[in-house]
């Protein structure tokens, strides 16, 4: 991914002046929105990142009725087989394969945004809404933190936590992504370390509670990091958790197997408040395409993955957290 020089310069300039701003960056870096917080119009963009929001009042939630029309298993298997072949010949160790699923709903993107519950929520008029649980990076007190999420299971399954923590496929995937994120943070910071490894969070979804496995990785920055915000994100993107490892060859495999434009899906969004940064990976995402809505979802493919289980996982991820 190559961020435009103008985007990098603008983010660096705003940071140097300590001007709070919102940034939204697409998966490929070609589309970016960078706007000082005091210039954002709430009829065009709404955000709520860990309680930091540009909405003075919270609208009443809507009753959401959404029907998914997923691709067939046979269609998914063709994409999966491309990735599996690349895994077998050693061109990738982990590939995040995603698809788009058409939706039928009477709800608007704004109604979905207002009703969904998530750490990070974003609505861009006429384009998409996102309700993500996944932190990309946080920067505070001259330190940078990342919390890669890999591994989920339905929380109501007996012994769910033990099953997830002992799942060989999920464990291998988590090790791979933690190693990748460590390497990414080493590019922009020093003394990188894993503070917490494979801890579990419980998330409430419209399909019932799930357990999500994460780790915490941290590195040290110089006090001048404010002047280099655009440069830092340029070096880190795209997010390792939604590409795979090794990143460059895996991105080629993603393009070949997915055959669609992710656009802002799996990009990142965040806020610089003049002192710190809080940012998210844009997963759990619904996009407007003309008069049609599509939900984009997927998961990590490793050598031990099976097409049937991965197909079920991407369907399981089509939900609105409530």
VENNOR-V66643 format. One record per residue. N is the residue number from 1. RES is the residue in three letters. OMEGA is omega in degrees with one decimal (NA if undefined). Layout:
n:N res:RES omega:OMEGA
n:N res:RES omega:OMEGA
//
This chain:
n:1 res:UNK omega:178.8
n:2 res:UNK omega:173.8
n:3 res:UNK omega:177.0
n:4 res:UNK omega:178.2
n:5 res:UNK omega:-179.8
n:6 res:UNK omega:178.2
n:7 res:UNK omega:178.9
n:8 res:UNK omega:-178.0
n:9 res:UNK omega:-179.4
n:10 res:UNK omega:179.2
n:11 res:UNK omega:177.6
n:12 res:UNK omega:-177.7
n:13 res:UNK omega:179.3
n:14 res:UNK omega:177.9
n:15 res:UNK omega:178.9
n:16 res:UNK omega:-179.9
n:17 res:UNK omega:-178.5
n:18 res:UNK omega:178.4
n:19 res:UNK omega:179.6
n:20 res:UNK omega:-179.5
n:21 res:UNK omega:174.0
n:22 res:UNK omega:174.1
n:23 res:UNK omega:178.6
n:24 res:UNK omega:-172.9
n:25 res:UNK omega:-178.9
n:26 res:UNK omega:-178.7
n:27 res:UNK omega:-177.1
n:28 res:UNK omega:177.2
n:29 res:UNK omega:-176.4
n:30 res:UNK omega:179.8
n:31 res:UNK omega:-177.2
n:32 res:UNK omega:171.1
n:33 res:UNK omega:176.5
n:34 res:UNK omega:-172.0
n:35 res:UNK omega:172.6
n:36 res:UNK omega:-174.8
n:37 res:UNK omega:-176.4
n:38 res:UNK omega:178.6
n:39 res:UNK omega:-177.8
n:40 res:UNK omega:177.7
n:41 res:UNK omega:-174.3
n:42 res:UNK omega:175.0
n:43 res:UNK omega:178.0
n:44 res:UNK omega:-179.6
n:45 res:UNK omega:171.6
n:46 res:UNK omega:177.9
n:47 res:UNK omega:171.9
n:48 res:UNK omega:-178.7
n:49 res:UNK omega:-179.3
n:50 res:UNK omega:177.3
n:51 res:UNK omega:175.6
n:52 res:UNK omega:-170.1
n:53 res:UNK omega:174.3
n:54 res:UNK omega:175.2
n:55 res:UNK omega:179.4
n:56 res:UNK omega:177.8
n:57 res:UNK omega:-179.7
n:58 res:UNK omega:179.5
n:59 res:UNK omega:177.6
n:60 res:UNK omega:178.8
n:61 res:UNK omega:178.2
n:62 res:UNK omega:170.5
n:63 res:UNK omega:-175.8
n:64 res:UNK omega:174.7
n:65 res:UNK omega:-174.7
n:66 res:UNK omega:177.7
n:67 res:UNK omega:-178.9
n:68 res:UNK omega:177.5
n:69 res:UNK omega:-171.8
n:70 res:UNK omega:172.5
n:71 res:UNK omega:-178.8
n:72 res:UNK omega:177.1
n:73 res:UNK omega:-179.6
n:74 res:UNK omega:177.2
n:75 res:UNK omega:179.3
n:76 res:UNK omega:-176.9
n:77 res:UNK omega:178.5
n:78 res:UNK omega:177.9
n:79 res:UNK omega:-179.8
n:80 res:UNK omega:-177.0
n:81 res:UNK omega:176.0
n:82 res:UNK omega:179.6
n:83 res:UNK omega:-177.8
n:84 res:UNK omega:177.9
n:85 res:UNK omega:179.6
n:86 res:UNK omega:175.5
n:87 res:UNK omega:-176.9
n:88 res:UNK omega:-179.4
n:89 res:UNK omega:170.4
n:90 res:UNK omega:179.7
n:91 res:UNK omega:177.9
n:92 res:UNK omega:174.8
n:93 res:UNK omega:-179.4
n:94 res:UNK omega:178.1
n:95 res:UNK omega:178.2
n:96 res:UNK omega:-176.9
n:97 res:UNK omega:-178.1
n:98 res:UNK omega:177.9
n:99 res:UNK omega:173.9
n:100 res:UNK omega:-176.1
n:101 res:UNK omega:177.5
n:102 res:UNK omega:179.7
n:103 res:UNK omega:167.9
n:104 res:UNK omega:179.9
n:105 res:UNK omega:172.8
n:106 res:UNK omega:-178.8
n:107 res:UNK omega:174.3
n:108 res:UNK omega:175.7
n:109 res:UNK omega:-179.3
n:110 res:UNK omega:176.7
n:111 res:UNK omega:178.0
n:112 res:UNK omega:177.3
n:113 res:UNK omega:-176.8
n:114 res:UNK omega:-174.0
n:115 res:UNK omega:-177.3
n:116 res:UNK omega:175.9
n:117 res:UNK omega:-179.9
n:118 res:UNK omega:177.0
n:119 res:UNK omega:-175.5
n:120 res:UNK omega:178.4
n:121 res:UNK omega:-178.0
n:122 res:UNK omega:175.2
n:123 res:UNK omega:175.5
n:124 res:UNK omega:-172.7
n:125 res:UNK omega:175.7
n:126 res:UNK omega:-177.3
n:127 res:UNK omega:-175.2
n:128 res:UNK omega:163.9
n:129 res:UNK omega:-175.7
n:130 res:UNK omega:179.4
n:131 res:UNK omega:-167.6
n:132 res:UNK omega:172.5
n:133 res:UNK omega:-166.3
n:134 res:UNK omega:172.4
n:135 res:UNK omega:169.2
n:136 res:UNK omega:170.1
n:137 res:UNK omega:169.2
n:138 res:UNK omega:177.8
n:139 res:UNK omega:177.4
n:140 res:UNK omega:177.9
n:141 res:UNK omega:177.3
n:142 res:UNK omega:175.3
n:143 res:UNK omega:178.8
n:144 res:UNK omega:-176.8
n:145 res:UNK omega:173.2
n:146 res:UNK omega:-175.2
n:147 res:UNK omega:-177.5
n:148 res:UNK omega:179.4
n:149 res:UNK omega:174.9
n:150 res:UNK omega:178.4
n:151 res:UNK omega:177.7
n:152 res:UNK omega:175.0
n:153 res:UNK omega:175.2
n:154 res:UNK omega:-173.3
n:155 res:UNK omega:-177.3
n:156 res:UNK omega:173.7
n:157 res:UNK omega:177.9
n:158 res:UNK omega:180.0
n:159 res:UNK omega:-175.3
n:160 res:UNK omega:-176.9
n:161 res:UNK omega:179.3
n:162 res:UNK omega:179.6
n:163 res:UNK omega:-178.5
n:164 res:UNK omega:-177.4
n:165 res:UNK omega:-179.5
n:166 res:UNK omega:179.0
n:167 res:UNK omega:-174.3
n:168 res:UNK omega:-179.4
n:169 res:UNK omega:-179.4
n:170 res:UNK omega:179.7
n:171 res:UNK omega:179.4
n:172 res:UNK omega:179.7
n:173 res:UNK omega:-178.1
n:174 res:UNK omega:176.8
n:175 res:UNK omega:-177.8
n:176 res:UNK omega:-176.0
n:177 res:UNK omega:176.4
n:178 res:UNK omega:178.4
n:179 res:UNK omega:179.1
n:180 res:UNK omega:-178.9
n:181 res:UNK omega:175.1
n:182 res:UNK omega:179.4
n:183 res:UNK omega:178.8
n:184 res:UNK omega:-179.3
n:185 res:UNK omega:177.1
n:186 res:UNK omega:179.0
n:187 res:UNK omega:-172.5
n:188 res:UNK omega:-176.2
n:189 res:UNK omega:-179.5
n:190 res:UNK omega:176.4
n:191 res:UNK omega:-179.0
n:192 res:UNK omega:-176.5
n:193 res:UNK omega:174.1
n:194 res:UNK omega:-178.0
n:195 res:UNK omega:178.3
n:196 res:UNK omega:-174.6
n:197 res:UNK omega:174.1
n:198 res:UNK omega:173.0
n:199 res:UNK omega:-173.5
n:200 res:UNK omega:172.4
n:201 res:UNK omega:176.7
n:202 res:UNK omega:179.9
n:203 res:UNK omega:176.1
n:204 res:UNK omega:178.5
n:205 res:UNK omega:178.6
n:206 res:UNK omega:178.2
n:207 res:UNK omega:-178.7
n:208 res:UNK omega:-176.6
n:209 res:UNK omega:173.8
n:210 res:UNK omega:171.9
n:211 res:UNK omega:-178.4
n:212 res:UNK omega:-178.5
n:213 res:UNK omega:-178.2
n:214 res:UNK omega:170.8
n:215 res:UNK omega:177.8
n:216 res:UNK omega:-179.9
n:217 res:UNK omega:-176.0
n:218 res:UNK omega:175.4
n:219 res:UNK omega:-177.2
n:220 res:UNK omega:177.7
n:221 res:UNK omega:173.3
n:222 res:UNK omega:178.3
n:223 res:UNK omega:-179.6
n:224 res:UNK omega:-175.5
n:225 res:UNK omega:179.3
n:226 res:UNK omega:-177.0
n:227 res:UNK omega:-171.2
n:228 res:UNK omega:-175.9
n:229 res:UNK omega:179.1
n:230 res:UNK omega:179.4
n:231 res:UNK omega:179.9
n:232 res:UNK omega:-177.9
n:233 res:UNK omega:175.7
n:234 res:UNK omega:-178.8
n:235 res:UNK omega:-176.0
n:236 res:UNK omega:-171.6
n:237 res:UNK omega:-5.0
n:238 res:UNK omega:-177.5
n:239 res:UNK omega:-179.6
n:240 res:UNK omega:-175.5
n:241 res:UNK omega:-178.2
n:242 res:UNK omega:171.0
n:243 res:UNK omega:-179.8
n:244 res:UNK omega:-175.2
n:245 res:UNK omega:-10.4
n:246 res:UNK omega:-166.2
n:247 res:UNK omega:-172.2
n:248 res:UNK omega:-179.0
n:249 res:UNK omega:179.7
n:250 res:UNK omega:177.3
n:251 res:UNK omega:175.2
n:252 res:UNK omega:180.0
n:253 res:UNK omega:177.1
n:254 res:UNK omega:-179.5
n:255 res:UNK omega:-177.8
n:256 res:UNK omega:-173.5
n:257 res:UNK omega:-174.3
n:258 res:UNK omega:177.9
n:259 res:UNK omega:171.2
n:260 res:UNK omega:-177.2
n:261 res:UNK omega:178.4
n:262 res:UNK omega:-176.1
n:263 res:UNK omega:-177.5
n:264 res:UNK omega:178.0
n:265 res:UNK omega:-176.1
n:266 res:UNK omega:166.4
n:267 res:UNK omega:-179.6
n:268 res:UNK omega:174.5
n:269 res:UNK omega:-179.1
n:270 res:UNK omega:179.5
n:271 res:UNK omega:167.5
n:272 res:UNK omega:-175.0
n:273 res:UNK omega:-177.0
n:274 res:UNK omega:179.2
n:275 res:UNK omega:-174.4
n:276 res:UNK omega:178.8
n:277 res:UNK omega:172.3
n:278 res:UNK omega:-176.2
n:279 res:UNK omega:-175.7
n:280 res:UNK omega:169.5
n:281 res:UNK omega:-175.2
n:282 res:UNK omega:169.8
n:283 res:UNK omega:-172.3
n:284 res:UNK omega:-160.2
n:285 res:UNK omega:176.0
n:286 res:UNK omega:-175.3
n:287 res:UNK omega:174.6
n:288 res:UNK omega:176.7
n:289 res:UNK omega:-173.2
n:290 res:UNK omega:177.4
n:291 res:UNK omega:-175.4
n:292 res:UNK omega:170.8
n:293 res:UNK omega:173.7
n:294 res:UNK omega:175.8
n:295 res:UNK omega:-179.2
n:296 res:UNK omega:-177.4
n:297 res:UNK omega:-179.9
n:298 res:UNK omega:-178.5
n:299 res:UNK omega:-177.9
n:300 res:UNK omega:179.1
n:301 res:UNK omega:175.0
n:302 res:UNK omega:-178.3
n:303 res:UNK omega:-179.3
n:304 res:UNK omega:-178.7
n:305 res:UNK omega:172.0
n:306 res:UNK omega:-176.5
n:307 res:UNK omega:-176.5
n:308 res:UNK omega:-178.7
n:309 res:UNK omega:178.8
n:310 res:UNK omega:176.6
n:311 res:UNK omega:178.4
n:312 res:UNK omega:-178.9
n:313 res:UNK omega:-178.3
n:314 res:UNK omega:175.4
n:315 res:UNK omega:179.3
n:316 res:UNK omega:-177.1
n:317 res:UNK omega:176.2
n:318 res:UNK omega:-178.4
n:319 res:UNK omega:174.3
n:320 res:UNK omega:-178.3
n:321 res:UNK omega:-175.3
n:322 res:UNK omega:NA
//
